[in-house]
Amino acid sequence: MKPRTKDEIIVFQNQSHLIQKHFNSCGICPELLDVALCTDLMTKFAIEGYSKELKERFDTMEKYLNDKYKGV
């Protein structure tokens, strides 16, 4: 894994706050790994933009989160 650039670190921090707000608004208290995984996915989206592959990863993440936290 290559080290993140300063810009990537800033984007990661911004996306981390966005992910935390999203979970709060959904009433979910996620495990820390889930916060990190979602933040990483959002960082990739923020830096690279939309792609079919990224859409599939978002769909997979949504399914995973719904299955894991449904009814919590």
Backbone as JSON Lines, residues from 0, in Angstrom:
{"i":0,"aa":"M","n":[0.85,-1.18,0.0],"ca":[0.0,0.0,0.0],"c":[0.89,1.24,0.0]}
{"i":1,"aa":"K","n":[0.61,2.13,-0.92],"ca":[1.41,3.36,-1.01],"c":[0.94,4.37,0.03]}
{"i":2,"aa":"P","n":[1.84,5.19,0.54],"ca":[1.46,6.21,1.51],"c":[0.5,7.23,0.88]}
{"i":3,"aa":"R","n":[-0.39,7.74,1.68],"ca":[-1.33,8.76,1.19],"c":[-0.63,10.1,1.07]}
{"i":4,"aa":"T","n":[-1.04,10.85,0.07],"ca":[-0.53,12.21,-0.08],"c":[-1.23,13.1,0.95]}
{"i":5,"aa":"K","n":[-0.71,14.3,1.11],"ca":[-1.31,15.26,2.04],"c":[-2.76,15.55,1.63]}
{"i":6,"aa":"D","n":[-2.99,15.71,0.32],"ca":[-4.34,15.97,-0.17],"c":[-5.27,14.79,0.13]}
{"i":7,"aa":"E","n":[-4.77,13.57,-0.06],"ca":[-5.59,12.38,0.21],"c":[-5.93,12.29,1.7]}
{"i":8,"aa":"I","n":[-5.01,12.67,2.56],"ca":[-5.26,12.66,4.0],"c":[-6.36,13.66,4.35]}
{"i":9,"aa":"I","n":[-6.3,14.83,3.74],"ca":[-7.33,15.86,3.99],"c":[-8.69,15.37,3.51]}
{"i":10,"aa":"V","n":[-8.74,14.78,2.32],"ca":[-10.0,14.25,1.79],"c":[-10.52,13.14,2.72]}
{"i":11,"aa":"F","n":[-9.62,12.26,3.17],"ca":[-10.01,11.16,4.07],"c":[-10.63,11.73,5.35]}
{"i":12,"aa":"Q","n":[-10.01,12.75,5.93],"ca":[-10.54,13.35,7.16],"c":[-11.92,13.96,6.92]}
{"i":13,"aa":"N","n":[-12.09,14.65,5.8],"ca":[-13.39,15.25,5.48],"c":[-14.45,14.18,5.29]}
{"i":14,"aa":"Q","n":[-14.1,13.11,4.59],"ca":[-15.06,12.04,4.35],"c":[-15.39,11.3,5.65]}
{"i":15,"aa":"S","n":[-14.42,11.21,6.54],"ca":[-14.65,10.57,7.84],"c":[-15.75,11.3,8.61]}
{"i":16,"aa":"H","n":[-15.7,12.63,8.58],"ca":[-16.74,13.41,9.26],"c":[-18.09,13.21,8.58]}
{"i":17,"aa":"L","n":[-18.1,13.15,7.27],"ca":[-19.34,12.92,6.53],"c":[-19.94,11.55,6.87]}
{"i":18,"aa":"I","n":[-19.1,10.53,6.94],"ca":[-19.56,9.18,7.27],"c":[-20.15,9.15,8.68]}
{"i":19,"aa":"Q","n":[-19.48,9.8,9.62],"ca":[-19.98,9.84,10.99],"c":[-21.35,10.52,11.05]}
{"i":20,"aa":"K","n":[-21.51,11.61,10.32],"ca":[-22.8,12.3,10.28],"c":[-23.87,11.4,9.66]}
{"i":21,"aa":"H","n":[-23.5,10.68,8.6],"ca":[-24.45,9.77,7.95],"c":[-24.93,8.7,8.93]}
{"i":22,"aa":"F","n":[-24.0,8.07,9.62],"ca":[-24.39,7.04,10.58],"c":[-25.25,7.63,11.7]}
{"i":23,"aa":"N","n":[-24.9,8.81,12.18],"ca":[-25.7,9.46,13.22],"c":[-27.12,9.72,12.73]}
{"i":24,"aa":"S","n":[-27.25,10.21,11.51],"ca":[-28.59,10.53,11.0],"c":[-29.42,9.27,10.77]}
{"i":25,"aa":"C","n":[-28.74,8.13,10.58],"ca":[-29.45,6.86,10.4],"c":[-29.67,6.14,11.73]}
{"i":26,"aa":"G","n":[-29.12,6.69,12.81],"ca":[-29.28,6.08,14.12],"c":[-28.45,4.81,14.3]}
{"i":27,"aa":"I","n":[-27.32,4.75,13.63],"ca":[-26.46,3.58,13.7],"c":[-25.18,3.93,14.46]}
{"i":28,"aa":"C","n":[-24.79,3.05,15.37],"ca":[-23.51,3.18,16.06],"c":[-22.6,2.09,15.48]}
{"i":29,"aa":"P","n":[-21.87,2.42,14.42],"ca":[-21.1,1.4,13.7],"c":[-19.82,1.0,14.43]}
{"i":30,"aa":"E","n":[-19.34,-0.18,14.08],"ca":[-18.02,-0.59,14.55],"c":[-16.99,0.3,13.86]}
{"i":31,"aa":"L","n":[-15.86,0.49,14.52],"ca":[-14.83,1.37,13.96],"c":[-14.35,0.91,12.59]}
{"i":32,"aa":"L","n":[-14.24,-0.39,12.38],"ca":[-13.81,-0.88,11.07],"c":[-14.79,-0.47,9.99]}
{"i":33,"aa":"D","n":[-16.09,-0.49,10.3],"ca":[-17.08,-0.08,9.31],"c":[-16.95,1.41,8.99]}
{"i":34,"aa":"V","n":[-16.64,2.23,9.99],"ca":[-16.4,3.65,9.73],"c":[-15.21,3.8,8.79]}
{"i":35,"aa":"A","n":[-14.13,3.07,9.07],"ca":[-12.92,3.15,8.24],"c":[-13.19,2.68,6.82]}
{"i":36,"aa":"L","n":[-13.91,1.57,6.68],"ca":[-14.2,1.04,5.34],"c":[-15.06,2.0,4.53]}
{"i":37,"aa":"C","n":[-16.08,2.55,5.17],"ca":[-16.95,3.52,4.48],"c":[-16.2,4.79,4.13]}
{"i":38,"aa":"T","n":[-15.35,5.24,5.03],"ca":[-14.56,6.44,4.78],"c":[-13.62,6.21,3.6]}
{"i":39,"aa":"D","n":[-13.0,5.05,3.56],"ca":[-12.1,4.72,2.46],"c":[-12.85,4.72,1.12]}
{"i":40,"aa":"L","n":[-14.05,4.15,1.13],"ca":[-14.86,4.11,-0.09],"c":[-15.26,5.53,-0.53]}
{"i":41,"aa":"M","n":[-15.69,6.35,0.42],"ca":[-16.06,7.73,0.08],"c":[-14.86,8.55,-0.38]}
{"i":42,"aa":"T","n":[-13.7,8.28,0.18],"ca":[-12.48,8.97,-0.25],"c":[-12.17,8.63,-1.7]}
{"i":43,"aa":"K","n":[-12.28,7.36,-2.04],"ca":[-12.05,6.93,-3.42],"c":[-13.02,7.64,-4.36]}
{"i":44,"aa":"F","n":[-14.29,7.73,-3.95],"ca":[-15.3,8.41,-4.76],"c":[-14.96,9.89,-4.91]}
{"i":45,"aa":"A","n":[-14.56,10.52,-3.82],"ca":[-14.25,11.96,-3.85],"c":[-13.06,12.25,-4.75]}
{"i":46,"aa":"I","n":[-12.08,11.36,-4.77],"ca":[-10.87,11.59,-5.56],"c":[-11.05,11.17,-7.02]}
{"i":47,"aa":"E","n":[-11.68,10.02,-7.24],"ca":[-11.76,9.47,-8.6],"c":[-13.08,9.75,-9.3]}
{"i":48,"aa":"G","n":[-14.13,10.03,-8.55],"ca":[-15.44,10.25,-9.15],"c":[-16.17,8.95,-9.41]}
{"i":49,"aa":"Y","n":[-17.31,9.06,-10.04],"ca":[-18.19,7.92,-10.28],"c":[-17.58,6.96,-11.29]}
{"i":50,"aa":"S","n":[-17.78,5.67,-11.03],"ca":[-17.46,4.62,-12.0],"c":[-18.39,3.44,-11.73]}
{"i":51,"aa":"K","n":[-18.53,2.59,-12.7],"ca":[-19.38,1.41,-12.54],"c":[-18.84,0.53,-11.41]}
{"i":52,"aa":"E","n":[-17.53,0.37,-11.34],"ca":[-16.9,-0.45,-10.3],"c":[-17.18,0.14,-8.92]}
{"i":53,"aa":"L","n":[-17.1,1.47,-8.8],"ca":[-17.37,2.11,-7.52],"c":[-18.84,1.98,-7.13]}
{"i":54,"aa":"K","n":[-19.73,2.09,-8.11],"ca":[-21.16,1.91,-7.84],"c":[-21.42,0.52,-7.28]}
{"i":55,"aa":"E","n":[-20.77,-0.49,-7.85],"ca":[-20.92,-1.86,-7.35],"c":[-20.41,-1.98,-5.91]}
{"i":56,"aa":"R","n":[-19.3,-1.3,-5.62],"ca":[-18.77,-1.32,-4.25],"c":[-19.73,-0.62,-3.28]}
{"i":57,"aa":"F","n":[-20.33,0.48,-3.71],"ca":[-21.32,1.15,-2.87],"c":[-22.51,0.24,-2.61]}
{"i":58,"aa":"D","n":[-22.99,-0.42,-3.66],"ca":[-24.13,-1.33,-3.5],"c":[-23.8,-2.45,-2.52]}
{"i":59,"aa":"T","n":[-22.6,-3.0,-2.64],"ca":[-22.17,-4.07,-1.74],"c":[-22.08,-3.56,-0.31]}
{"i":60,"aa":"M","n":[-21.54,-2.36,-0.13],"ca":[-21.42,-1.78,1.21],"c":[-22.79,-1.52,1.81]}
{"i":61,"aa":"E","n":[-23.72,-0.99,1.02],"ca":[-25.07,-0.74,1.51],"c":[-25.74,-2.03,1.97]}
{"i":62,"aa":"K","n":[-25.61,-3.07,1.18],"ca":[-26.19,-4.37,1.55],"c":[-25.57,-4.89,2.84]}
{"i":63,"aa":"Y","n":[-24.26,-4.81,2.93],"ca":[-23.54,-5.26,4.13],"c":[-24.03,-4.49,5.36]}
{"i":64,"aa":"L","n":[-24.11,-3.16,5.25],"ca":[-24.52,-2.35,6.39],"c":[-25.98,-2.62,6.77]}
{"i":65,"aa":"N","n":[-26.86,-2.74,5.75],"ca":[-28.26,-3.03,6.04],"c":[-28.42,-4.38,6.73]}
{"i":66,"aa":"D","n":[-27.7,-5.38,6.26],"ca":[-27.77,-6.71,6.87],"c":[-27.23,-6.68,8.3]}
{"i":67,"aa":"K","n":[-26.15,-5.97,8.51],"ca":[-25.48,-5.95,9.81],"c":[-26.23,-5.12,10.86]}
{"i":68,"aa":"Y","n":[-26.74,-3.96,10.45],"ca":[-27.31,-3.04,11.43],"c":[-28.84,-2.94,11.37]}
{"i":69,"aa":"K","n":[-29.46,-3.74,10.53],"ca":[-30.91,-3.7,10.4],"c":[-31.56,-4.0,11.77]}
{"i":70,"aa":"G","n":[-32.43,-3.12,12.19],"ca":[-33.13,-3.32,13.45],"c":[-32.32,-2.97,14.68]}
{"i":71,"aa":"V","n":[-31.13,-2.4,14.47],"ca":[-30.29,-2.03,15.62],"c":[-30.65,-0.64,16.07]}
